[in-house]
Amino acid sequence: MRFWDEVTVFVRGGKGGNGIVGWRREALLPRGGPDGGDGGNGGAVIFLCSDNENTLVDFSFQPHLFAQDGEAGSGNDCHGRDGENLICEVPAGCQVYFRDQLVADLSVPGARWIAARGGRGGKGNAFFKSSTRQSPDFAQDGRPGDEVQLRLVLKSVADVGLIGLPNTGKSTLISTISSARPKIADYPFTTLVPQLGVVTSDANVRFVVCDIPGLIPGAHEGKGLGREFLKHVERTKVLVHLIDLTQSAALQSEDIPPDETLAEIARAQFESIDTELRLFSEDLMKLPRIVVFSKVDIEANQRAFHACREDFQARGLETMAISSASGAGIGELTKRLAELVLAWRAAKAAEKSAEKRA
């Protein structure tokens, strides 16, 4: 299965219809005169941001997007029919690039962007009639529509991004706090596509959480599924970094290692993903982050949380512990995420208000 979040398309506006040369020939009008009508305008290719789509897979099967041509004019000053616009629905978070330059960012449902304008219809000879030129014997051809190659890139629109190594409990957490039902299994890369879920806190604050899959050391270089999905982290406002020690080789024996060893494993797990984020984009380091120890119903994770909690806090990172199985800490985490999202929204509103006053 492939998740289509980047595709190249070829868009072309419809050609304008030709104007025609026509002459009025009626028994009761011996002088007649020009009556060639104008051609219709070509249709445009329009991208429409829609909640009905969540991938770009349709464009992979139909990358050529051509709007309808306008019809030619006809006699009796009849105007040709305009070509119909081609409305292409794209998912929220779709960015449009032309030659590596961002030209449109469709993140709000209902937003529209004209990708290619249709050509103007040509004028018929009736248009050129004047007192000094009463019998024009020429007409205009319709103009071609815009034609361009574009690259569509999908970046998930989410308030909170869940990151961490495979099998740290991201999918389980998103299924616990929202109605999303991702596939969950005990093997790496169970999640093959970013999963979105809508969360409603006890304070009735709604926000969107995204499970970012496939992050492993070397992800920024394309290893695993990482680089394909790292771009989905860029739009988030808060990052939740999940840590789970149960996948570590040091915990495969019956004896649990000392607390210091558990703390070292947890710190190494955090650094491996933190490094990938930093190498991908320094801007990600500016986002509020919460380090969450998952599956703390397991003794090793609980001990690791207490062993290195102060270390993370000394680095300015908020630390929490949860268990999706028992529900421990889930309410506190949801409440804290709602507070951070609200703070971001308030700051954004204040910024827009300042821009308007300026």
Disulfide bonds with the S-S distance in Angstrom:
none
